[in-house]
Amino acid sequence: MSNPIETCRLAPDLTITRVVTGLWQVADMEKDGTPLDLDKAADHLDAYAADGFSSFDMADHYGSAELIAGRVLARHPGASRPLAFTKWCPEPGPMTAEIVRAGVEERCRRLGVDTVDLLQFHWWTFDHPAWLDALHEMKRLQEEGLIGAIGVTNFDAAHLALALADGVPIVSNQVSFSLIDRRAEGPLAALCAARGVKLLAYGTLCGGFLSERWLGKADPETIGDWSGMKYRRFIEAAGGWDAYQGILRAADAIARKHGVSVSNVATRWVLEHDFVGGVIIGVRLGERDHRADNHRLFAFALDAEDHARLDEAFAATRPIPGDCGDEYRKPPFLTASGDLSHHLSAIPSVYSPGAMPERPARSRVSSGSKWEPIAGYSRAVRVGNRILVSGTTATHGEDRVVAPGDAGAQATYALDKIIAAIRALGGAPEDVVRTRCYLTDPAEAEAVSRAHGAVFGDIRPANTLLAIGGLIGDYRVEIEAEAVVEG
């Protein structure tokens, strides 16, 4: 008899199975341009639903995945139908009400539903602040009934905290989390515990590398599928093939002890974290079936000896750099296609540099704040190789205060604006040599410092932190910066 599948309540009206069937490999199966047979693919996916694995995860760019899931949903009308989670991943740019509605309605159309059970939002670069416009518009569409619950994907702790502080009702964050990539145990874990957000973990099997078939094997010279290419990069970032084999040997010993698979051990380790709502296990429809193996996840638990064995193996590895989601936004780019700097550099800046005819050697950018023309200043000015950024607050658009009352969240937003201004003038975060932070409450110094450290922890510019009498309006912190562009 199959073991009962654990569930997790993400929202009052959304209870999911803790093993979610992921459809990202549909895109890989269709990469030659030939779409899958929708009905046959739906038959294979429907078998997962019939066996209790009735939560599906996909995205707008996973080939025919939404259409396949829509076929399955149509077979099960009523409250007992499977749940469909999808992602909307727009290119950064203005996020008007019309653009957001079109993106959401397209997800509904392809799935054949009136309401998307969980719509997850992905944003490539936080230098462009329109992600907040998109999330607030999604909140309005949730109130209208087009969205059941709102999630995000690949958000680091700082920006998830910012969105929550700005009033967006996020219930989940989908991130990489595995025996190889343990970043989610850091700031995200603490934030999720404090705010009741759950992580949906993908990559728990590292594209199949966390299984018996790789135990004791040599490092492959070539890898044929996108998932494998991606997670081979994670293995290298975590210390290389030998360190990975050490984890695999530990997982194999635990698997033999419990009479389960290495993949079960890897997945169970992730599931036993309280902040994890569910794990996403990919399926190649019609090619591989893991239902029986997935059921064994709920037949055992890891004990203290198991954790000690894994911790010993972890000690021989290196932490994956940065926070969750950084692999899409900064080096080392741990994605299937590798370096994404060409993609990020092609994204239009929110700021447009302007020449200063009276000073040909200078250029400047403005952020659109109503105060810049009133007071007669620029967001940033470049003089030769120096870029000077004015005191910057968490002002969105002309005058909306972001995350009122939360100095840490406001610092994150202000730093995003600063970095965007510096990039627009030809600089980079690594060029920053000085920052000054002014805050209204000394008790919030640590929150502001952590936001600053999340950006400049490796750069270490000169910094001054001052507590002042007050700032105009609901601002808790103001930050200025100076960069020197070398070369």
N, C-alpha and C positions, 0 to 999 in steps of 0.2 A: 504493500500500500504506500502511495506517495506521501511524503511528509507535508503538512500544511505549509503553505507559502506565507511568510511573514508579510505584514502590511504596515504602512506608515500613513498617518493622517497629515497631509501637507497643509490643508485648509479645511474650514468647517464642512465644505461640500466636496472635498477631494481626498479620497483615500486610495493610495496606490499600492501595487505589489512592490516589495522591496527588491525584486529582480525585474528590471525593466528591459524589454526586448528592443534593442537598438537597431536601426535600419540604415546606419551610415554606409554600410558596405554595398547597399544598392547602387550608390554612385560609382563605386569601384567596379562592380559587376557590369555596369553600363558604360564604362569609360571608352569603349570602342565605338560608342554612338548608337549601339543597338539596345533599345529598351527591353526590359523583361516583359514576358507575357503577364499582363496584369492579373488575370484570373488565376493562372497557375501560381503566381507568386502569392496572391491572396490566400489560396488554399493552404500553402505552407505556413503563412503567418497565422491563419485561423487555427491551425493545429496547436500553436502556442497558446492562443486564447482558450481553446477547449481544455488544455492541460493546466489552466490556472494562471499562466503568465499573460495577463490581460492588460498590461500597461505597455504602450508602444512609444518609442521616442524616435523622432526624425527631424528634418529641417527643410527649409525652402530649397536648398541646393543639393539635397541628397537624391538627385535624379528623380525617379518615379515613386519614391518612398511614400509621399503624401497620397498619391493616387492609389497605391496598393493598400495602404491602411484604410483609405476611404471605402474601398471595395469591401473590406472586412467589416467596417462599422455599419455599412448598409445591410449586411446580413443579420445584424443583431439590433433591431430597433428597440427602443425603450431604455429603461434605467439600467438594465443589466449589460449593456453593450460594453465592449472594451474601451479603455481610455486612450486618447491620442494626444501626445505632447509633441509640439513642433516648435521650430525656432524661426525667427525672422531676423535675417542678417543683412540689413541694408548697408549700402555704401555711405560713409559719413558725408553729410551735407545738410541743408536745411530740412528739418523734420516738421513740416506743416501738418495740420489736421488732415488735409486731403491725402498727403503721402502716407501717413500712418494708417489711416482708414483703408486705403487701397491695399497696403501690405497685409493687414489683418483680414480683410474680406477675401483676398486671394487665398489665404490659408484655409478659411472656411469653405471656399468654393472647391478647392482641391480635395479637402477631406470630406466634403459633402455634409457638413454640419452647420448648425446655426451658431454654436458656441464652441470655441477651441478650449478644451479642458484645461490645458496649461500652455500658455504662449510664452516662450523663452526668448529673450532679446539679447543679441550680440552686437557689440560695437568695437570697431577696430582700433580707434585711437581716442583717448580721452582728451587729447589736445583740442579736439573739436567738441564743443559743449552741447551740441544739439541732441546728444543722447538723453539729456534730461527732458528736453521737449518731447522726445519720442515716448519716454516712459510715462510722463504725465498724460499724454494723449492716450496711451494704452490704458491708463487708469480710468479715463473718461469712457473709453470703449468697454471696459469691464463693467462700469456702472450701467452702460447701455445694454449689456448682455452678450456682446460679441466674444468676450473673453471670460473664462471661468476664473482662472488664477494666473498671476503674473510671476514669471521666473526670469532669471538672467543666466547667461553662460559666460564662463571665463572672466568673471569679475574678480579683481583682487579685493582684499579685505577693505582697503581704504575707500574704494569707489562703491562697494556694496554698502558700507556704512554711510557714505554720503547720500546715496539714493534713499536709504531708509530714513535718514535724518531729514530729508527733503519731502517726506510724506508719501513715498511710493510703496504700496503694500506688497513687497516682494516676499514670496514664500519659499523660493528655492534658487540655488546657484549651481549650475552644472560645471564641474571642473574635473581635471585629471587627478586621480588619487589611486595609488597602488603601492605595493611593496617596494617598487623602484622610485616612484615619485611621491614623497611624503610631505610635500609642502602644505597640504590642507590641514595638517596637525598644528600649524602655526597660528597666525593672527585670525585666519578664517574660523578656526575651531572656536576660539574665544568669542568672536562676534556672533556666530551662530547660536552658541549657548546663551548669550545675553539677549538676543533678539528673537529667538525661536525660528530662525531660518534653517532649512535643511539643505544639505549638499546632495546633489545627484552625481554620483561618481562614475566617470567613464575612464577607459584605459586601465581598468583593474587587472586585465590579463595582458596588458602591454602588447596588443596586437597578436596574441598567441604565444609570445615569448615566455610567459609564465605558465608553462605546461611541460609535461614529461618529455615531449618530443625534442626539446632543446637541451635536456639534461646531459651534460658531458660532451656536447657537440661543439665543434669549432665555430668561430665567428664566420658567418656566411659572407662570401665575397659579393654576392648580389641578392637583392630582395625584390620580388616581383609585384607586391601589392602595396598600396599607399599606406595602409595601417602599419605594416611591417617596417616600411621606411621611416615612418614617424617615430615609432617606439624604439627603433635601433638608435636613434639620436638621443632618446632619453637614457638608454643604457650607457652610452658613451659619457653623457653629462654626469651620470651618477657614479662614475669611476671606472667604466669600461667592462669588457667581457668577463674578466676574472672575478670582479666584484659581483657582477650579476650572477655568475655561476655559483658563487657562495650563497646568495639568497635562494637560488633554485635548489641547491643541495639541502638547505635547511627546510624549505617548504616540502621537499620530497620526503624527508625523514618524518615530518609531521603528518604528511598525507598517508604514509604507510602505517603509522601508529593508529590513525583513526579509520583506516580503510576507505579513504576517499582519494580524489585526484589532487594533483598540485594546483590546478585551477580552482578547485574548491577551497583549498587553504588560502590562496591569494585573495579570493573574493570574500571569504569569511572574515579574514583579517580586516578588510575595509568595512564590512557590514557591522562589525562589533564596535565601531565608533558611534557614540550617541548622536553626533551631529550629522551623521549620514542618513538620509532618508531612504535612499535606494542606490543600487548599482546598475549600470547600463551594460548589458552583455550583448554584443553584436551577433547578428545571425546572417549567414549567407543563404538566402532563401533557395531551397531546392538542392543545396550542395552539402550543407552540414547541419546537423540537428543536435542540440545540446540540452534538450529538455530533461532527460533522465539525470544527466550529470548536475544540472542546475537544481533539481529537487534535493539532491544530497546536501546542498548548502544548509538546509534546515534540520539536518539529522545529527549535527555535532557542534561543539563549541571549542574554541581554543582555550587551553589552560595555562597556568603560570609557566610551566615548563616550555610549552610551545612558544610563548612570547619571549622568554629568555633566549631560546634558540634563535629566533628571528632577530632579536636585538643584537645578538653577537654578530650575526651576518651583516646587519645594518652598519655596525661599527667600521666595517671595511669599505664602506661606500662614501661618496661625497654627496652632500645635499644638492638637489637640483636648485640652480640659482633663482633668486627672486621669489615672488609670490605667485599664486595660481593665476594663470592667464598671461603672465609675462612672456611666455613662449611665442605669443602671437604679436607682441608689441616691441620687443627689444632683444638684442643678442643675449645668449645664443638662441636663435630661432629654432625651436624644437617642433617643427611641423613636417608634414609629409613632403612639402615642396622645398623645405629648407629656408634659406634666407628670404625674409619677406620685406627687406628694406626697400626694394624697388616698388612694392605694392604700397607701402606706407608713404613713401616719398611722392607717389602719384596722387595721393588724396589731397584735394584742395585745402589750403589753410583757411581757417576762419578769419584770419587777418590778411589784409592786402597792404604791402609796403608802399609808402608814398614818398616821392622825392621832395626835397626842400629846396626850391629854386634859388632861394637867397643863400643857401648853404649847400653847394653841390656835393660836398663830401659827407653830407648827413642824409639819413633816411629815417622814417618813423612809421609806426603803426598805431591805429586807434581801435578800441574794443567796442565802440558803440555806446558806452556809458553816457548818460545825459550830462554828466559832470565834466567830461573832457572839453567840450566846446564852451561850457559856461565858465570853467576855471582857466581854460587856456592851457591845456597840457596834453601830452601824448601818453599812450600806454607804455610805449618804449621808443627809444631813440638810439640809432647807431651812429657813432662818430668814429670813423676809421675802423679799427678792430675792436672797439669797445661798444657794448650794448648795455644801456642803462634802462631798467624797468621801473616805472613809477610804483608807488605804494598801491598794492592790488588787493581788492576785497572780493568776497564771494558774491559779486553782482552778476546776475544772469540777464542778458539783454540790456535794456536801458536802465532798469532800476529794481528788478526783483532780487530780493535778498535770499540766497540759497541757504538752506539748513539753519534757520534762525535759532540761536541759543546753543549751537554745537560748534565749538571752536575748532575741534579736530577736523570735522567735515568741511568747515569753511576754509581751513588751511589747505586741504586737499584740492578744493575747487580753485582757490587762488593760485596755487602752484601750477595747476594745469594751465591756467591763463598765462602765467609767466613763461612757462616752457613754450607754449604756442607762440607767444610774441617773439621770443628769442629765435625760434625756428624760422619764423616768417622773415626775420632780418638776417638769416644766414648762419645763425649759431646753433648750438646744441646744448642739452643739459650739461654735458661734460665741460663746456666752456665757462660755466658759472664759477666765479671766484669769490663772490660775497653775497650774503643775504642778510636782511634785517627783518625781524618779526616783532610786531607790536600787538600785544594782547591786553584785553581789559581786565582779566581775572588771573592772578598768579596761579590759582588752583588748576587752570587749564594748560599750564606750561607743558606738562608731559604729553597731553593729547596733540598739541601743536608740534612739539618736538618729534613725536612719532610720525606725524604726517610729513614733516620735513625730512626725517631720516628715510622714509620710504622712497623718496625721490633722490636724495643726495647722500645716502649711506655709503656709497662707494666713491663719490666724487669729493666729499668733504671740503666744501668751500668755507671761507671765513664766515662766521655767523655771529649775530648779536640778537639776543632775545630780551625784549623790554616789556615790562608791565607799565601801562599808562593809565591816565585817569578815565578815559572813555573814547569811544569812536561814535561817529554820527550814525543814528539809526540802530538796526538790530545786528550790527557787525560785531563779532567777537575778536577778530584778528585781521591785521593788515600786513602784507609782506612786500618788500621790495628786493630787487636783485641787480647784480652787475655781472656781466660776462665779458671775457676777453677771447676773441676768436683768433686762434693761432693758425699759421700756415696759409 
